[in-house]
């Protein structure tokens, strides 16, 4: 008799089908909005592979085995997302000041072409069979799993995220710590939603959930600023005679980063005090 598939697999299947549909659209033309949508689906699907690896802890490298065909694609889509944040920053700057940053615009357009070509090549070079294999591996891993086992595995992953937060509980948080916090909060939110979907109580109470969501949202402008600063710095690196408008913008981005980081760090420490014991 074939083992029953865990209810959690139905969540995977919905996300898998939606991701596959986006993949087919992008196989005709790379569009940033669809690419970012697919990235969001990929983040859940990779987390699902991590969850199955926790359930089947005796099978070494299961998460990599399930998601391996999509690692490079996910990385390429993330680059597009990062590019769009930098481009948005440029658009806002030009609109706000009414001046043009033509050199930087040309630099970004060139980079965009490179990124979109890379993503398109990866997508058209992939096959629908890889999606079918992904589905079959996840299905096989999802058979015979009791809901309580899923609950335990979710708790283990969340506990691991909290252990990373513990390292940043007291001291100053650098850019890496803030980025890791942003990604850790995103993972916790996805897993808590999964528990609720399965009928389990979430780990954190409603007020803590609200604080987690607020901190994650407040980290978004910091993250965008950080990427804009990195992109502009990279552009100016080979331009020792950069114009005043560029240097002024660079200075403002650095000051804004410092203010956003201080605010996020304060909020993170307040949250950590409540959820870390």
C-alpha positions in Angstrom: 0.0 0.0 0.0 1.4 3.4 -1.0 2.2 5.7 2.0 -0.1 8.7 2.4 1.3 12.0 1.3 1.7 14.7 4.1 -0.9 17.6 3.8 2.1 19.9 3.7 2.9 18.6 0.2 -0.2 20.3 -1.1 1.3 23.7 -0.2 4.5 22.7 -2.1 2.4 21.6 -5.1 0.6 24.9 -5.3 3.8 26.9 -5.2 5.5 24.4 -7.6 2.7 24.8 -10.2 2.8 28.6 -9.9 6.5 28.7 -10.2 6.5 26.4 -13.2 4.0 28.7 -14.9 6.2 31.7 -14.3 9.2 29.8 -15.6 7.3 29.1 -18.9 6.5 32.9 -19.2 10.1 33.8 -18.6 11.2 31.3 -21.2 9.7 33.6 -23.8 11.0 36.9 -22.4 12.6 38.0 -19.2 10.4 40.5 -17.4 11.6 41.8 -14.0 8.2 41.6 -12.3 7.7 38.0 -13.2 11.4 37.2 -12.4 10.9 38.6 -8.8 7.6 36.7 -8.5 9.4 33.5 -9.4 12.2 34.3 -6.9 9.5 34.4 -4.2 8.2 31.0 -5.2 11.8 29.6 -5.3 12.4 30.8 -1.7 9.5 28.8 -0.4 10.4 25.7 -2.5 14.0 25.8 -1.3 12.7 26.1 2.3 10.5 23.1 1.7 13.5 21.1 0.6 15.2 22.2 3.9 12.2 21.1 5.8 12.2 17.6 4.2 15.9 17.3 5.0 15.1 18.0 8.7 12.3 15.3 8.6 14.6 12.8 6.9 17.7 13.8 8.9 19.3 10.4 8.3 19.5 11.1 4.5 22.6 13.2 4.0 22.3 16.1 1.6 18.6 15.6 0.8 17.8 19.3 0.6 20.5 19.9 -1.9 19.4 16.8 -3.9 15.8 18.1 -4.1 16.6 21.7 -5.0 20.0 21.4 -6.8 18.7 21.9 -10.3 17.4 25.4 -9.4 20.2 26.9 -7.3 21.8 28.8 -10.2 18.4 30.0 -11.4 17.4 31.3 -8.0 20.8 33.1 -7.7 20.3 34.7 -11.1 16.7 35.8 -10.3 18.0 37.4 -7.0 20.5 39.4 -9.0 17.7 40.8 -11.1 15.8 41.7 -7.9 18.9 43.5 -6.6 19.4 45.3 -9.9 15.8 46.6 -9.8 16.2 48.0 -6.4 19.3 49.9 -7.5 17.5 51.1 -10.7 14.5 52.3 -8.6 16.9 54.3 -6.4 18.3 56.0 -9.5 14.9 56.7 -10.9 13.8 58.3 -7.6 16.9 60.3 -7.4 16.6 61.8 -10.9 12.9 62.5 -10.3 13.5 64.1 -6.9 16.4 66.4 -8.1 15.4 66.9 -11.7 19.0 66.1 -12.9 20.3 63.2 -14.9 23.0 60.6 -14.0 23.6 59.5 -17.6 26.9 57.7 -16.9 25.5 55.6 -14.1 22.3 55.0 -16.2 24.4 53.6 -19.1 26.4 51.4 -16.5 23.1 50.0 -15.1 21.6 49.4 -18.6 24.7 47.4 -19.6 24.6 45.4 -16.4 20.8 44.8 -16.9 21.5 43.3 -20.4 24.1 41.0 -18.9 21.8 39.9 -16.0 18.8 39.3 -18.3 20.8 37.4 -20.8 22.2 35.2 -18.1 18.8 34.5 -16.6 17.3 33.8 -20.0 20.1 31.4 -20.9 19.6 29.5 -17.7 15.8 29.3 -18.2 15.8 28.2 -21.8 18.7 25.8 -21.1 16.6 24.2 -18.4 13.8 21.7 -19.1 10.3 20.9 -17.9 11.7 17.5 -16.9 13.8 19.2 -14.2 10.5 20.6 -12.8 8.9 17.1 -13.0 11.9 15.6 -11.2 11.7 18.3 -8.5 8.0 17.5 -8.0 8.8 13.7 -7.8 11.6 14.1 -5.3 9.5 16.3 -3.1 6.6 13.9 -3.4 8.7 10.9 -2.4 10.1 12.8 0.6 6.6 13.8 1.7 5.1 10.3 1.9 4.3 8.9 5.2 5.1 12.0 7.3 2.8 12.7 10.2 1.8 16.3 10.9 3.5 16.1 14.3 6.8 15.3 12.6 6.4 18.4 10.3 5.7 20.4 13.4 8.9 19.2 15.1 11.0 19.9 11.9 9.6 23.4 11.6 10.4 24.1 15.3 14.0 22.8 14.7 14.5 25.2 11.8 13.1 28.2 13.7 15.2 27.3 16.7 18.3 27.4 14.4 17.3 30.8 13.2 16.9 32.0 16.8 20.4 30.7 17.6 21.8 32.9 14.8 19.9 35.8 16.3 21.4 35.0 19.7 24.9 35.9 18.3 23.6 39.4 17.6 21.5 39.9 20.7 23.7 42.4 22.5 26.5 43.7 20.3 26.5 46.0 17.3 25.1 44.6 14.1 27.0 45.0 10.9 25.6 44.8 7.3 25.9 41.0 7.3 24.1 40.7 10.6 21.2 42.9 9.4 21.0 41.0 6.1 20.9 37.7 7.9 18.3 39.0 10.3 16.1 40.0 7.4 16.4 36.6 5.7 15.9 34.8 9.1 12.7 36.7 9.8 11.4 35.9 6.3 12.1 32.2 7.0 10.3 32.3 10.4 7.3 34.0 8.8 7.0 31.4 6.1 7.3 28.5 8.6 4.8 30.0 11.0 2.3 30.4 8.2 2.9 26.8 7.3 2.2 25.7 10.9 -1.1 27.7 10.9 -2.1 26.1 7.6 -1.6 22.7 9.1 -3.8 23.5 12.1 -1.0 23.9 14.6 -0.6 26.9 16.9 2.2 29.3 15.8 5.3 29.4 18.0 5.0 33.2 18.7 2.0 35.1 20.0 0.2 37.7 17.8 2.0 40.7 19.3 5.4 39.1 18.5 4.3 38.3 15.0 3.4 41.9 14.5 6.8 43.0 15.7 8.6 40.4 13.5 6.6 41.7 10.5 7.3 45.3 11.4 11.1 44.7 11.7 11.2 42.8 8.4 9.4 45.7 6.7 11.7 48.3 8.3 14.7 46.3 7.1 13.5 46.6 3.5 14.5 50.3 3.0 17.8 49.5 4.7 18.3 46.6 2.3 17.4 48.7 -0.7 19.8 51.5 0.4 22.6 49.0 1.0 22.2 47.6 -2.6 22.1 51.1 -4.1 25.2 52.1 -2.2 27.0 48.9 -3.4 26.0 49.5 -7.0 27.0 53.2 -7.0 30.3 52.5 -5.3 31.1 49.8 -7.9 30.3 52.3 -10.7 32.5 55.0 -9.1 35.4 52.7 -8.3 36.9 53.2 -11.7 36.1 56.9 -11.9 38.5 58.8 -9.8 37.2 62.1 -11.2 33.6 61.5 -10.4 31.4 64.6 -10.5 30.1 66.4 -7.5 26.5 65.1 -8.0 27.7 61.6 -7.7 29.8 62.3 -4.6 26.9 64.1 -3.0 24.6 61.1 -3.7 27.2 58.7 -2.3 27.6 60.7 0.9 23.8 60.8 1.3 23.4 57.1 0.8 26.1 56.4 3.4 24.4 58.8 5.9 21.0 57.3 5.2 22.4 53.7 5.6 23.8 54.7 9.0 20.5 56.1 10.2 18.5 53.1 8.8 20.9 50.6 10.3 20.8 52.3 13.8 16.9 52.2 13.7 16.8 48.5 12.6 19.5 47.5 15.1 17.6 49.1 18.0 14.3 47.4 16.9 16.1 44.1 16.4 17.6 44.1 19.9 14.2 45.0 21.4 12.7 42.0 19.5 15.5 39.7 20.5 15.1 40.5 24.1 11.5 39.3 23.9 11.9 36.1 21.8 15.4 34.9 23.0 15.7 33.4 26.5 
